[in-house]
């Protein structure tokens, strides 16, 4: 791999104009495709093969209004008044009439017809139905509904609009993300000591992100892509893109500081640091692509979309960086006596000065057992809240307090009960094709459902275009994300055989709430197998890279500690509500159901990334000196500063997405930010050196038979470095021989 990447670096340097031109051409072509064939993002959550999805698909044909998106206009009368009073009833009637004229609306149900009026007559709800899913509802239609609701406020009513038409807000690049990139640029300037080098590190990453996002959006007309998938791809592409460029460029500048030729230096950096970048990128890609085996379409697009963004980041790092370095030439060389030159010399240990990384490592391994116990104890403590982890998909109850959908959700919950925000649809089907038989069976099913625990109300059966079908709406006594609502779904399914025997109708639970519960259950069931796959993969990959048994086991345990601590903090903040007001978390409740799997997939790749860059230097020192403890100290000197900068950049980019008012992205950004910080600083820079110091020579032991079986990937570029050193030595020897020959042939001057 190292030799191949070395050649690629040489070629990209020589043909820099062509390489840059190809990237810019691809970017322009993709942007053109997006603008010409723009498709709409699809935020539907579906679980093929489940009862809820099958029933929902059936209803989409026989009763589109029940399976489609819906909006709720909530009216609240002034204090001391009722919505049934003549002026307010007239205003509601006008709103109903206007709402029917809104684009795409198929049906508007007056509260007098549906009975959606609170017991104290203070609140009423107008139901707006669409025959299409959320992704197909145009913004203009929702705006029209909001305008009709606001018109009723002139008559003294307080209004808000909610419902399933409000979902993830999708891609958003605002001040917080721009600040994140600016902070990343500042970290790069401090790391390199050069504005030119910092700009060069940022440019390939931004081009890579632009290509990745444009490519993903270009697929929207043909493939179902969610807005969350695009935002995750943006988040990951930006974070890993900057990090990968940083690793290669920092190695290039260190070599330039030692007097290396720019062309050979960037080729060598691409072959050595680039090998680690490719390895780290592949691990992230494999972990993210593995999300597709779970069998949930929206999670598959998220995983593959993010994996594609990481792949583009890797390609940009190993092609664009050498090309742009070719334009800069020797101008990237640190000036003699500058801080950057001193840092490069310090990293090589030629100045005798003790670097920050060396001081930290010495302090950590002074009492390694105490360090291991302290770090492990702190991380296990942080992970304890994760034992109470509950998973669910967010609803309007997770929206910001000031939003209209959150006001609507809270008003309905307070006046009608929390279950009104998450009704269950029960599809009843009979073998008979007559409407009368179906109606009678539906009435019996409704009576049976009303006897179940946690059912607040059961609405009369609603016929569909299929005479054998009827739909029964069940209102739980608990909210849509409650454990009790999930239990009610299980109770209905458990009672299905008895209902069929006594009524002659088969029943299936569906609706948005039931689909969300099935999604969460599928993800919960997949979590442990996914962890097992990722941990097993990490053991195998690191065993191949470092030819050791201790290092893979230590890395896997450290990775699990990082994931556990991150999930613990997520539960404490988002589920328990600790520091919720300070961190502007609008709602405390179950954690986003796919967050743990996304966190595991992403953090796994980043953990392997930092592991390779830190431990490779230690292994190199061990191979040269054979001194186990000293190799840990000397090896840390090479890469601690770069890994610190990379972790700070990654943390900043992820944290930049945290202020978003998006109930899906906010917790994911928080989890990834704290996960990177914990894994980089607590595990890789603290726990790893301490464990290696404790293990001593045993840290680098691998049975001979296993060493013969495992392939040699040469991720660290050891063979390439040896070849380069031999070539330099040969060149020096030839130069000396030529000089000696010239001296011998020089004629003597006789006076």
N, C-alpha and C positions, 0 to 999 in steps of 0.2 A: 504493500500500500504506500509506504513512504517513498519508494523509488518512483512509483507512478505519479504521485502528487508532486514530487520534485520536478519531474519532466513537465507536468502541467503548469507549475509555477514559472518555469523557464519560458514555456511557450506563451503564457498569458503576458509575461513581461515584454517579450519581443513583439507580440502582436497586440499591444495594449489598445490601439485605436480600434482595431477590429472587435476585440472583446467588449469594450465599452459600447461600441456602436450596436453590437448584437443585443446587449441588455436593453439599451434605450429603444431599439426597434421593437423588441418584444413587448416592452412596457407600453409603447405607443399603440401597438396593434391590439393589445388587451384592453386598453382604455377605449379604443374605438369600438371594439366588440361590445363592451359594457354600455356605451352610449347609444349604439344602434340597436342592439338586441337585449335591452335591459329587461330583466325578469324581476318578479316580485319575490321577496323573501317569505319563507313559509315557517311560521312559528308553531305549527300544530305538534302536539305530543301524541303519538300513536304507538300502540304496542301490538303488532301483528300476532295473531294466534291466540289472543286472549278473548275471554267471553265479552268483555266490555267493548273491545274494538269490533268484534264481529257483529254485535247488536247495533253499534253505532253506524257501521257500514250499511247494514240493512235499512236503518231508519233514514239514512241519507237519500235512499231511493223512494221510500214509501211516505216519509214525513220529514222533508228537508228542514222545516222550521224547528223541529225538535233537535236535530243533529247539528244544525248550523250555529253561527255565532248569535249572541243576544246582547241587548243593551237594556239597562233599567234606568228609568227616569224616576227619581225619588222626590216626592213633594212633602214638605213639612209646613203645617199651618203655624201662624204666629202663636205665641204662648196665650193660652186661654181661649183659643179658637179651634175649630175642627175643619178638616178638609171637605167635609160634606156640606158646609155652609154654601149658600148660593153663589157668592162671588168667586170662591175658591173652586167649587165644582165646575163653574163655567170656564175658569182659566185652565183647569185640567182637561176639560173637553176640547178646548181650542188647541191645546198642546197635542192631544191625541190626533186631531184632524191634521195638524201641520206635520206631525211625525210620519204619518202615512204617506206624505208627499216626498219624504227624504229618499235619496237614491238608494237602490238595492233593497229597501225594506219590503218584506213580504207580508208582515202582519204586525199590527199594534193592538194590544189588548188593554182595554179600559179597566181600571181597578174595580169599577162597579160590576163588571162581568166576571172578572177573575176572583173577586173577593179579597184582593191584595190591599186591604185597608186595616190599619192597626186597631186593636181593641178599643183604644181611647180616642179613635178617629183623628189622631193628630198627624198621621203619616199615611200616604198612599203611594203605590208603585205602579207605573205604566210599563208593561213589558213590550219590548221591541224585538221582533224576530227577523233574522236574515236567513235566506235559503242557502247561504254559502258559509264556508269556514272563515276563521279570523283572517287568514292570509289573503282572502279574496275581498274582504271588506275595505272599501276605499276610505281614505282619510276624509274626503269631502262628505261622505255619508255620516261619519261620526261627528264631524263639525256641524252638520245640519241638525243633528239630534241635540247637540249641546246648545245651539242657537235657539231652538224651539223651547228648550227648558229654561233658558235665561229670560225669554220673553214673559214667562209666567211670574217671574220675580217682580215685575211691575205691578202685579196685583197683590203683592204682599206675601207670596209664598216663597219659602226657601227651597231651592232645588239643587240637585247634584245628579250626575250621570255616572253609572257604573256598568258592570256586566263583563262578559267574556270578550267583548270587542277590544278591551284594554289588555295588552300583553306587553312583552318585552319591547323596549323602545329601540333596540338594535344598535347599530354602529353609531358611535358618537365620539367625536374628537373635539374636546373642549379645552378650557384653560388648564384643568388639572393634568391632562395628558401632555399638553405642551410644556407645562412646568416640569413634568417627569422627564421629558426628553432634554430640557434645558439643564436639569440637575445631572443627568447622565453625561451631557457634554462637559459640565464642570468637573465631574469626576475624571473624565478622560483627559482634560487639560492638566489637572493635578497629577494624574498618573504618568502622563507622557512629558509634562513640562513644556509642551509645545502646542500652540493653537493649530498649526498646520497638521500635526499628527492626529490631534483630536478630531479635526474636521474630516480627515481621511478615514478615521475609524467610523465616523457617523455616516458618511456618504454611502458606502456600500451597503450598510445595514438598512438605510432608508430606501435605497433603490430596490433591495431585496424585498422589503415589506410591501412596497408599492406594487411590485410584480406579483407577489403572492396574493395580495388582496384583490387586485384587478383580475387575476386568474380565477379566483374563487367566485367573484361576482359575475364573471363571464359565463360561469356554469349554471347560474341561477335559472335561466329560461329552460334548461334541460333537466336539471337535478333539483330536488327539494332541499334548499339550504336555509337554515334558520339565521336570524339576526344574531343570536348568541354565538353561533358557529363563526360568523364573520368577526365578531368582537374578540373572541378567544384567539382566532388566528392572528388578528392585529396585535393583541397583547403578547402572545408568545413569539411571533415573528420579530417584533421590535426588541424584545428582551434578549432572546438567544442570538439574534442577528448582531447586536452590538457586542455581546460577549464573545462570540466566535471571532469577529474581526479583531477585538482587543487581544485575544490570545496570540493570533498570528502576527499582528503588527508589533506587539511588545517584544516578541522573539526577534523579529526583523531589526528593530532598533537596537537591541542588545548586541546583535552581531555587527551592526554598522558601527557601534561605539568601539568595537574591538578592531576596526579597520577592514572589515569584510567588504568585498565588492558588492554594490547594491543589487546587481542582477543575481549573483550567486547567493546573496543573503536572503532575498525574498523567496528564491526557489527552495533553499534549505529550510526556511521558516515554514513554507507551505508543506514541505515533506515531513517535518517533525511536529510542530504545533498543529499543522493542518491535519495530520493523521489523528491526533487526539480529538480535533474538532469533528472530523468525519465519524469517528467512533461514538463520541457523545451524541452527535446528531442522529445517528442510526438508532441508538438506544431510545431516544425520545420518540423517534418516528415509529419504532416497533411497538412501544408502549401505547402510543396514541392510536395507532392503526388497530391494535388489539381490542379497542372499544367496539369495533364492528362485530366481534363475535358474540356480543351480548344480545344482538337481535332487535335493537330499538333504533328505528331509522334516524331520528333526530340526533341521537348520540353517535351513530355511525358517521353522519355528516360532520358533526363537531370534531370527532377524532380524526377523520381523514382530512378535513379542512385544515386543522391545526398541524397535522403531520406534513401536509403539503407546504404550509408556511415555513416549517422548520427545514424541510428539504431545500426550499429556495434560499433560506438563510445560509445553509451549508454551502450550496453552490456559489452563492455570492462571495462567501469568505474565501473559497479556494480558487476563484477565477477573477473576481472584481478586485480583490485586495492586491494581488500581484500586478494586475493591469494598472491600477491607480498608483501603486508604488513605482511603476515604471515612469509615469508622468512626473512624479516627485523626484526620482533619482536619488542623488546624494544629499538633497536638502533635508531628508529625514534624519540624517546623522546628527546625534546630539553634539552640541558644540563642546570642545574641550573645556573642562572646568565647570560646566553647567551642572545643575542638579540632576538632570537626566543622565549625563555621562557618569556622574558619581554613583547614581543608583545602579547603572549597568555594571560598573566596576564592583560595586558592593555585592551584586547578585552573583558575580563570579568569584567573590571572595579574595580579590586581588588587592584590595585596599587595606585589609586588616580591620576595618570598621565593623561593628556589630549592627546588623540591620534590625528593624523592628520585628520582622518575622523570626529572626534567630533568637532575639530576647524573649519573645512570647513562647517559642517552642522550648527553650531552656527552662523557663518558669513552669511550663505545663508538665514537663517530664522530670522535674526535680523530685516530685513525689507522685509518680504515675498512678499508683493504686488509689490514692486519695482523689486525684483528678477524675479518674474513671468513675469512682463511686459518687462523687459530687455531681458530675454532669449527668450520669445516668439517673441519679435520684431526682434531680431537678426536672429532667425531661419526663420521667415516669409520673411525677406529680402533676405536671402540665397536661399529661395525657389522661388523667383520671376522669375528667368530665366527659371524655369520649365514650365511656361506658354507658352513658345516658343518651347516646346519639339516637335521634329520631329523624327519619327522612320523609320528605314530602315535596311536592312541587309548589312553588309560591303562587298566591292568588292576589286579588286586589287588597287583601288585608296586609300585604307586605309593601304596598305602595307608599310613597311619602304622604305624611299627614295632610299636606296642603292640596294634594291632588283631588280632582273631582271623583275619581273612582274610589279613593280611600274614604272620602266623606260619605259616599253612597254606601259603601260596605259597612262602615261603622254605624250609620243610621239604621240600616236594615237589621244588623245584628242586635242593636239595642232595642228596637221596637218590635220586630217580628221574631227574633231569636236567631242564633248563629247558623242554624241549619238552613235557613232561607237563602243564605249565600252559597250553599252547596247542595242543591237538591239532587236526588238520585232518580234516574229514569229506569223503570222496570218494563221491559218489553215482554208482553204476554202473547203467545201464539198458540192457536188451536189447530187441530188437524182438519176441522170442519172449515169450509170456505164461506160460510154464511156470516153476515154481520151480526145477526141477532145472537147466534151461538157465541161468537167472539165477545160480544158485549156482556152477555151473562157471565161468561168465564172471567172476563176482566173485572167485573164487580166482585166476584168471589175472591179473586186474587187480591184485590184491594183490601177486602175485609181481613184476609189472612195476614197481609203485610202490616195492617194497623195493629195487630196483636203482638208484633215483635218488640223487643226491648229497644229503647232509644229512638223510637219513632214518635215524632210530635204530631204529624198530620199526614194523611194520604188523600191526594186529590182524585176526583172522579176519573175513570179511564177515558182516554182520548183516542178516537179511531184514527186509522191511517188509510192510505189508498189501498192497502191490502186488507180485504174483508176478514182475514184470519188473524189480524194483528190488532192490538190496542196498547197504548202507552200509559203507564201509571206513574205519576210523580209522587215520590216519597220525600217528605221533609224531615230530616233527622233533628234530634234535639241538640246535637252538637255541631260544631263548625266543620268545614270541609277538611281541615288539616288535623282534626282531632283523632286520637286513637280510637275513641268510641265510634266514630263514623266508619273507620276502617273495619271495626268489628261488626258493625251493622251490615256492611257489604258481605262479609263472610257469613253472617247469620242468614241473610237472604239466600245466598248460594247453597248453604247447608240445608235450608228448608225447601229448596227447589223440588226434590223428588216427592216430598209429601204434598206440596202444592199441586204438582202435576197429577198425583193420584186422586186428590180430592176435588180438583176443579177441571181437570182435563186440559189444562194449559201449561206449556213449558215457559219458564221465565228466565230472563237474562238481565243482569244489572248493568247499566251503561250510563252515559252522561259524562260531562267533563270531570266531575268529582271521582267517579268510579274509574275512569281512564287514568287519572292522575294517581290514584291509589295503586292500580295495577302496574304503572310505570315504576313507582317507588318500590313495590314488592319485587319486581323483576330485578331492579338495581341492587336491592338489599341481598337478594339471593346470589347475585353475581359477584358481590364484593370480595368474599373470602377466596373463591377460585381465582379471581383476577389478581389479588395480592399474592397468592401462591405462584402464579405464572410469572409475575414481575420479580419476586424475590428469587425464584429459581433461575430466571434469566440473568439476574445480577450476579448470582454465584458463579454461573458458567462463564459469563463474559469476563469477569474480573480474574477468575482462575486462569483463563487463557492469556490475559494481558500481563498479569504480574507473576505468573508461575508460582503461585502460593496458595495455601489452604486457609491460613489465618486471615489474610487481607479480605478475601471475598466474604467470609463469615462475619468479620468485623464490619464490613461495609453494609451487609444486609441488615445486621442488627441496628447499626446506626441509622439506616434508612427507615426502618420500622419505628425507631424512637422519634425521628423527625416527623414522620406522618402522624404518629400518635399525639405528639405534642401540638402539632398544627390543628388537628381535628379537635383536640381538647379545648384549645383557645377559641375555635369557631363555635363549639357548643356553648362555651361560657358567655360569649358575646352575643351570638345570634339566636341561641335557643333559650338560655337562661336570662339574657338581658343585662349581663354585667357590662358596665361602661357604655351601655347602649345610647344614653343621652349625649355623652361626651363624644362618641364616635358617630353620632347622627344615624343610628340604626333605627328605622321607623317601626319595626315590628319584631317581637320575640316569638319564636315558634320553631317548628321543625326545620332542620337544615335542608337546603336544596338537595334533592335526592341524588343527582349525578355529581355533586361536588366531591365526595370522597374518591370516586373513580378518576375524575379529572385530576385531582390533587396527586393521587398515587402515580398516574401515568406521567405527568409533567415533572413532579419532584424526583421521580426515579431517574429520568434522563439528566436532570441538573445535578443530582447527587453523584451520578457516575462521571459527569463532566468534571466536577471539582475533585473527585477522588483520583481520577487519572492525572490531572495536572499537578496535584500535590504529591501523590505517592510516587509518580514516575521519577521525580527528582530524587527522592529518597532511595528508590531502587537503583538508580544510576550510581549514586554515591556508594551504595552497598556493593555493587558489582565492581567498583574501582578500588575500594578500600577494604571491604570485608569487616568493617567496624559497625556493628549493628546500631548502637546508641548514637554514635557520632553521625552516622548516615542520616538519621532522622533529623538532626539539627541542621546539618549542611544541606540536606535536600530541601528542607523547608525554606531555606534562604532564597532559593531560585524563584519560587512561584507564589509565596504567600501574598506579596503585594499585588500581583496580578489577579489572584483569586479574590482578594479583598475588594479590589476595584470592580471586578465582574459581579460579585454578590451585591455590592452597593447599587450598581446600575440595574441589576435584575430587580432588586427590592424597590427601587425608585419607580421603575416602569410599571410594575404590578400595582404599587401603591397609588400611582397616578389614576388608575381606573376605579379606585375605591370610592371616591366622592360621587360617582354616577348614581342617579336615582333609578337604578335598575335592580329589581329584586333577584335576578339571576346572576348578574355580573358582580355586584357588590360583595357578596360572600366569597365568590371564587377569587376575586382580586385580593381580598384580605387573607384568605387561606394560602395563596401562592406567595404573597409578600412575606408573611411570617414564616412560612415553610422554608423559603430560600434563606432567610436570616438565620433560622435555627440550624438548618443543615450545614450552611457554610461556616458559621462562626462557632457554634457549640459542638457540632459533630466533626466536621472535616478538619478544622484548625485546632481543636482542643482534644476531643476524644480520640481521634485517629493517632496523633503523635504519642499520646499516653499509652494506648494499647500496644503500639509498635515497640515502645520502650519497654513495656512489661514483657512482651513476647521475646524480645532480644533476637538472637539468630533464628529462632523458630518461626519468626514472622515470614521468612523468605524460603521456608522449606516446602518442597513438593516431591512426592514420591517419584522415583525415576520412571516407573512404568507409566504413570499418569503424564509425566512430562513428555514422554515419547508419543503418547496418543493425541494430546492437545495440539492444535495447529498454532503456529507462531505468526500472529498478526503484525508484530513489530509496530505497535501503535506509537511507541515513543520515538521511532525513527532511529533506533540504535545502529542498524546496519548502514543507514545513510550517513550518519555522523562519522562512523568509522571509515567509510569510503571517502568522505570529504577530508578527514584528517590524513588518510593515506595519500590522497591526491596532493594535498598541501605539502606533505613531507617529501613526496616524490618531486614536486615542482621545485621545492627549496633545494633538494639535493642536486637536481639537474642544473639549477641556476648556479650553485656553488661550483659544480664541475666545469661549467662553461667559463665561469670567471677564472678558475685555475688554469684552464687551457689557454685562455687569452693571455694570462700573465706569463705562461711558459713561452708562448709564441712571440711575445713582445720583443722587438730587436734591442740589443744593447747599444748604447751610445758611447762611442769611443772618442775620447778627446785627443 
